[in-house]
């Protein structure tokens, strides 16, 4: 078991920082911990953040519970329909001043929709993160993550110095990656900053990466 501690926002090689999202691409996260993964990514993308979710979604990000400084640069968009949601995401990705676009589509993302979003991200040189329902992703996505909280009773090796009461364990598994390895990691991230402790070994791809579309 190898323990690696990361404490800053500086870009790192994939071997030591597996959570860097490739810029100008759209990524996906699924699972009950996908919003935590999204919040983590907002801390790694300085600048304006757009969060697009359906108007009927009752559970919205609460400004008082966000990491310090995020509420001032976060804009929530609440379109009424799925068509409007995808249109908002596409237009937001084309907006150059935007650092990160997060969206919560409710329906299966088609290959066509996925490709349109990728082209928009390239045009705006932005990064997108789609918080999808289970098995609702597009084959055009750059990476796909499955995110789960780790129950307190699950034994995990971690440094004693990082077992504070406000710390939280997450299991983030990279199940699809067009340009690299896949694997899974358990990390200790308290949610207030981008600092985290990586406390699990990674698993590497055992087959060739999918060709870029």
C-alpha positions in Angstrom: 0.0 0.0 0.0 1.5 3.3 -1.1 0.4 6.6 0.5 0.9 9.8 -1.5 0.0 13.2 -0.1 -0.9 16.0 -2.5 -1.4 19.5 -1.2 -1.7 22.0 -4.0 -3.3 22.8 -7.4 -0.2 22.6 -9.5 -0.5 20.2 -12.5 1.2 16.9 -11.9 1.9 13.8 -14.0 -0.9 11.3 -14.3 1.0 8.8 -12.1 0.8 11.1 -9.1 -2.3 13.1 -9.8 -4.9 10.9 -11.6 -7.7 13.4 -11.1 -6.6 16.1 -13.6 -9.3 16.5 -16.3 -8.0 17.1 -19.8 -8.8 20.6 -20.9 -10.9 21.3 -24.0 -12.7 18.0 -23.4 -15.9 16.8 -21.8 -15.8 14.2 -19.0 -18.5 12.2 -17.1 -19.0 11.2 -13.5 -21.7 8.8 -12.2 -22.5 7.3 -8.9 -23.8 8.7 -5.6 -20.6 10.7 -5.0 -20.6 12.4 -8.4 -21.4 15.9 -7.0 -18.5 15.6 -4.5 -16.2 14.9 -7.5 -17.7 17.9 -9.3 -17.0 20.2 -6.3 -13.5 18.9 -6.1 -13.0 19.8 -9.7 -14.3 23.3 -9.2 -11.3 23.9 -6.8 -8.9 22.8 -9.5 -10.4 25.2 -12.2 -9.9 28.8 -11.1 -12.4 31.1 -12.8 -16.1 31.1 -13.6 -18.0 27.8 -13.1 -21.4 27.2 -14.7 -23.6 24.4 -13.2 -26.5 23.4 -15.4 -29.3 21.3 -13.8 -33.0 20.8 -14.6 -35.5 23.3 -13.2 -37.4 20.6 -11.4 -34.3 19.3 -9.6 -35.1 19.9 -5.9 -31.6 19.1 -4.6 -29.4 22.0 -5.7 -25.9 23.0 -4.6 -26.3 25.1 -1.4 -24.2 28.2 -1.5 -23.6 28.1 2.3 -22.1 24.6 2.1 -19.7 25.2 -0.8 -15.9 25.5 -0.4 -14.7 29.0 0.4 -14.7 31.4 -2.6 -16.7 29.1 -4.9 -20.1 30.9 -4.4 -18.7 34.1 -5.8 -17.7 32.5 -9.2 -20.5 29.9 -9.5 -23.5 30.5 -11.7 -26.5 28.1 -11.7 -28.6 27.6 -14.8 -31.9 25.8 -14.6 -33.4 25.1 -18.0 -36.9 23.5 -18.2 -36.3 20.7 -20.7 -33.5 18.3 -21.5 -33.1 19.9 -25.0 -32.7 23.3 -23.4 -30.2 21.8 -20.9 -28.0 20.4 -23.6 -28.2 23.7 -25.5 -27.1 25.6 -22.4 -24.2 23.3 -21.9 -23.1 23.6 -25.5 -23.3 27.4 -25.5 -21.5 27.6 -22.1 -18.7 25.4 -23.3 -18.1 27.8 -26.2 -17.8 30.7 -23.8 -14.1 31.3 -23.4 -14.1 33.0 -20.0 -15.7 29.9 -18.4 -13.3 27.6 -16.5 -15.6 24.6 -16.0 -19.1 23.6 -17.1 -20.9 21.1 -14.9 -24.2 19.7 -16.0 -26.8 17.1 -14.8 -28.6 15.6 -17.8 -31.5 13.3 -16.9 -31.5 11.2 -20.1 -29.1 9.0 -22.0 -26.5 11.0 -23.8 -26.4 10.0 -27.5 -23.2 9.8 -29.5 -24.3 12.8 -31.5 -24.9 14.9 -28.4 -21.6 13.8 -26.9 -19.7 14.8 -30.1 -21.4 18.2 -30.2 -20.3 18.9 -26.6 -16.7 17.8 -27.4 -16.6 20.2 -30.4 -18.0 23.0 -28.2 -15.4 22.4 -25.6 -12.6 22.5 -28.2 -14.0 25.7 -29.7 -14.2 27.5 -26.3 -11.1 25.8 -24.9 -13.2 24.9 -21.8 -13.6 21.8 -19.7 -17.0 20.0 -19.2 -18.1 17.6 -16.6 -21.4 15.8 -17.1 -22.9 14.3 -13.9 -24.8 11.4 -15.4 -27.2 8.7 -14.2 -25.8 5.2 -14.1 -25.1 3.9 -17.6 -26.4 7.1 -19.2 -23.1 8.3 -20.6 -22.0 9.0 -24.2 -19.3 6.9 -26.0 -17.8 10.3 -27.1 -16.7 11.2 -23.5 -13.0 11.6 -22.8 -13.1 10.0 -19.4 -15.8 8.4 -17.2 -15.6 8.2 -13.4 -17.7 6.3 -10.9 -17.8 8.0 -7.6 -18.8 6.6 -4.2 -18.5 7.7 -0.6 -16.6 5.3 1.6 -18.4 4.2 4.7 -16.6 4.9 8.0 -16.6 1.2 8.9 -14.7 0.2 5.8 -11.0 -0.4 6.8 -8.7 1.9 4.9 -5.0 2.5 5.5 -4.5 6.3 6.1 -2.1 8.5 8.1 -3.1 9.2 11.6 -2.6 12.9 11.1 -5.4 13.0 8.6 -8.2 11.3 10.6 -9.9 14.5 11.7 -13.6 14.3 12.4 -14.4 16.5 9.3 -12.5 14.3 6.9 -14.3 12.2 4.3 -13.2 9.2 2.3 -14.2 8.8 -1.3 -13.7 6.0 -3.8 -13.2 7.4 -7.4 -12.9 4.8 -10.2 -11.8 5.7 -13.7 -13.7 3.2 -15.9 -13.0 4.9 -19.2 -10.1 6.8 -20.5 -9.4 7.5 -24.1 -5.8 8.5 -23.6 -4.4 6.7 -20.6 -4.8 4.1 -17.9 -7.9 3.3 -15.8 -8.0 2.4 -12.1 -9.5 3.2 -8.8 -8.4 5.3 -5.8 -9.5 5.9 -2.3 -8.8 9.4 -1.1 -9.3 11.5 2.1 -10.7 14.8 1.0 -12.4 17.1 3.5 -14.1 19.4 0.9 -12.7 22.7 2.0 -9.8 23.0 -0.3 -8.1 21.0 -3.1 -5.7 19.3 -0.7 -6.2 15.5 -0.3 -4.5 12.3 0.7 -4.3 9.5 -1.8 -4.5 6.2 0.2 -4.9 3.4 -2.3 -3.0 1.8 -5.1 -4.1 2.3 -8.6 -5.1 -0.3 -11.1 -3.8 0.0 -14.6 -5.5 -0.7 -17.9 -5.1 -4.3 -19.2 -6.2 -3.5 -22.7 -5.6 -0.8 -25.3 -7.3 2.5 -24.8 -10.3 3.2 -26.9 -9.4 5.1 -30.1 -10.3 8.8 -30.1 -13.5 9.6 -32.1 
